[in-house]
Amino acid sequence: MYIPEELFKTDTCYYHINQKSIEGIISCGFLTKKTERRLHNFIYYGGLIVLSGKGKYISEDGQIIELEPGYFVQRRPNIKHTTVVDGSEPWLEFYVCMGPSIYNILGQIGIINTVEPVFKIKPSPIILNQCIKLLTSFKEAKEKDIKELFIKVQSFLISINSFYEQLDLFSEEDSSINMLCDTLSHGFDKMIDIKEEAKKYNMSYEKLRKIFKKRIGVSPHKYLIIKRINEAQSMLHNPNLTISQIAEMLGFYDQYAFSNQFKKIVGMSPKKFRSEVS
């Protein structure tokens, strides 16, 4: 799984939702580590996804589980264990933590796995995107939003357990195409290099283009043009925007390029389209 270089840094955020230092804690973030071997005995609950690197989880009775990207490690309350980071590759993890009582409640109703200390999920752009969004929510939260973060942490854990339960059904290719469609459907003013996007999904451009066309029916480039022209039709209803401004806002090189693509897809020029809908 492709991970942007800028994520390889320790970047965390935490809050307390009440005066109880243990039960009220909620936290998440990215952590980098060098070679280490550490004994843990958490009094709260922590769960982490290995995004990059290799290591080991060693239970109190000596059971060893090899760790690699896609493994989810649970630091369950008051259960001793040792984790090892071997340092042969850059280590990056994303963690969440919360008070033990909530962990116990979620476990009792079967929402999260309380039996297995470590389980495998498929690393994917969807999971990485969820990690980034959760940390962003923490960083942007106002005081009135802190309790909502508590719900988001629980939802994140539910999602992780869902990926585990559906491991055999989960298609990496399908998730990659869904993520690319989402990227191509937003931020039209930005330059989107589909070859660079392919790298994020560990694919060559040709492989991505072939799979995309098979799933969606058109190439990624054609899909992007169609999305931009669909947006243009909506924007042309606004008399305060000139055709040149619309072309620029949608990321076209110039008004001529925009008008040319618009006519190919809609069957008429932007100017004529605007006159007929006004």
N, C-alpha and C positions, 0 to 999 in steps of 0.2 A: 504494500500500500504506500502510495506517495504521501510524504509528510513534508510540508513547506519548511524550509530551513529556519525560518523565523520562529517556529514553535519550539525549537530545541533550546529552551531556557526555562528556568523555574519561574512560574507565574501563577500565583495562588491568591485566594480571597476567602475570608471567613467572617461570620457574624455569630452573635448570640441572640436568639429570639426571645429569651427571658433571662432571669437572674441566675438560673441554674447553669453553672459553668460546664457541666458534662452533658446533661440532657438537652440543654438549649443550643448546643453548638451545631452549626451547619457550615460546611466548607467544601471547596473544590479547587482544582487547578492542575496545571502541568508541572511535573517534577523531572529534573534531570539528575542523574547520579553517576558517580565514577565507581570503580571497583569497591565493593563493600560486602560485608557479612554482618547482619544485625539481628539480634534477638528482639522480638516484639511481644508485648503483652498489653494490648490496647484496653482501655476502660470504656471506650466508645466504639462505634462501628465504623470501619473504613473499607472501602472497596476500590480497587484500582485496576485499570486496563493497561496491559503492557502494549505500548504502541511501537516501540523500537527497542532492540537489545535482547540479550539472553541472560538467563539466571536460573535460580532454583528456589522452590518453596520447600522448607523442611518442617514437617510437623513435630510436635513435642515427642512423639513416639518414634521419630526417625524416618518416617515416610518421606521420600524425595519426589517432587514433581518438577520436571524441567519446564522452565518458563520461556516463552517466545512471544512475538507479536500476536495478539488475538486472545491471550489468556487473561481471565478476570480473576483476581486474587482478593479474597475476602479476609479482612482482619477482624475476626469476630470478637466480641467483648470477652475479655478474661481468658482467652485461649492462646497459650504461648505458641510461638512459631518463629522460625528463622527464615529470612529472605537473603538471597545471595545475588549480587550483580557481578557478572564475570568481567565486564569491562572490555570485552573483545569487540563490541559494537556500541555505538552511541545509545545510551539508555534514555527512553522517554516514557513516562507513564502519565495517565490522567486519573486523578482520584476524587472520590467524594467521601464525606464523613458526616455522621449524625449521631445523636444520642442513642444509647443501647435500648431504651424502652421502645422507641419507634421501630428499631430493627426487629425487636422481639415480636411486636404487634404485626408487622408486615410478614414476618416469617410464619406466625401462627395462622394467618389467613391464607397462606400459600402464595403470596405475591412475589416473594423473593426466596431464593434457595438458601436454607440454613444448614444444609447437610454437607455439601461439598465445599471445602475451603477454596478450591481452585477449579474452574471449569473453562472450557474452550468456547469462544465465539469467533465468527469470521471477522477479521479486521476489514473494514470497508470505509469508503468515503462518507457514508451515512453516519456511522458511529463517530468518526472524527468530527464531522460537522455538528453532531449533537454535543460533543465535548466543548467545542469552541463556543457554541450558542449558550451553553449553561454557564461557562465562565464569564461570557459577556454580560449575561443577565445579572450575575453577582456584581460585576464591576459597575454596572449602570444603575443598580438598585438604589432607591431612596429609602428613607427610614420606614415609610409606609408600605414598602414593597417586600420587606424582609420576610414576613410570614409566607408570602407567595413563593419565595425561594425555597422554602421548606417543602412545599408541594412539588416544585420542579425537581428537587433532588430525588424525591420518591418516584416521580415519573421517570426520571433517568434510570433508576435502578430497575424499575418495572420493564423498561425498554430493553435493558441489557439482558435480563432474564428471559425476555421474549425471544431475543436473538439466539440465546442458548437453546431454548426449547424447539425453535424452528431451524436449527442449524442445517439439517439435511435438505430443507426445502428452500433455503436462502440462496438465491442466485447472485453471485458477485457481478456478473455481466448485467443483469437486470437493474441492480442498484446503481451501477455506474451510468447506465443510460438514463435512468430517472434523475440522477444528480446532474448530468449534463443538460438534460431538457430544462431543469430548473435554472441552471446557469444561463442558458441561452434565452430564457424567457424574461430575464431581468437585467437591469443595468445596460440598456441599449446604447448609452452614450460612451461606454467603455470599449476599448479595443479587446476583442476576445480572440485569442490565438488558439484554434482548435487543436493544433499539434501540441501546444503546451498543455492543454486540457487533457489530452490523451495520456501524457506522462503521469498525471495525477491518478490515473486508473491502471497504471502499469501495463499500458497497451501501446502498440504502435498506432500511428495515425490511420493507416490502412485498415487495421483490424477494427479499430473503433468505428471508422466510417462504415465498414461492411456490416457490423453488428447493429449500429444505429439505423442504417437504412432498412435492414431486415425487420427490426422491431417497430420503427416509426413510419417507414414508407418513403422517406426522403433522406438525403444526406444531411449531416449536421449543418453544413453551410447553408443549404437550401432551407432548412428548418429555421435558422436564425433570420434569414431574409424574410420568410413568411411571417414570423413573429413581429418583426419590425414593421412590415407593411400593414399588418393587422392593427398595430398600435397607431400607425400613421393615419389610418382611416378614422380612428377615433379622434385624433388630434386635429384633423382637418375640419372638424365641426366647430373648432374654436377660432373665431374670426380674428382674434388678437395675435395669433401666431402666423407668421409668414411661412411660405413653403420652404424658403431657405433656412429659417430657424428650425423647422421640423426636421429637415434633413440633417442638420447639425446635431440636434438633440437625440436623434436615432442612430448616430454614429456613421452616417454615410460620408464619403469623401467630399462630395459636393452636391449641389442641387441637381445637377445633370444626372449623376449616378443614381440618386434617389428617384428621380422622375422615371428613369429608364427601368429600374426594377419595379416600381409601382405599376407602370403600364403593362409590364410582362405578366404580373400576377392579377391585377384588377381589371385590365383590359381598357383602361383609359388613363389619361394623365392626372396627376394630383389636382391640377387647376380645374379640369373638367369635372372631376369627382366632387370637388368643393362646390362648384356652381350648381351641381345637380342636387346636393343634399342641403344647400343653404336655403 
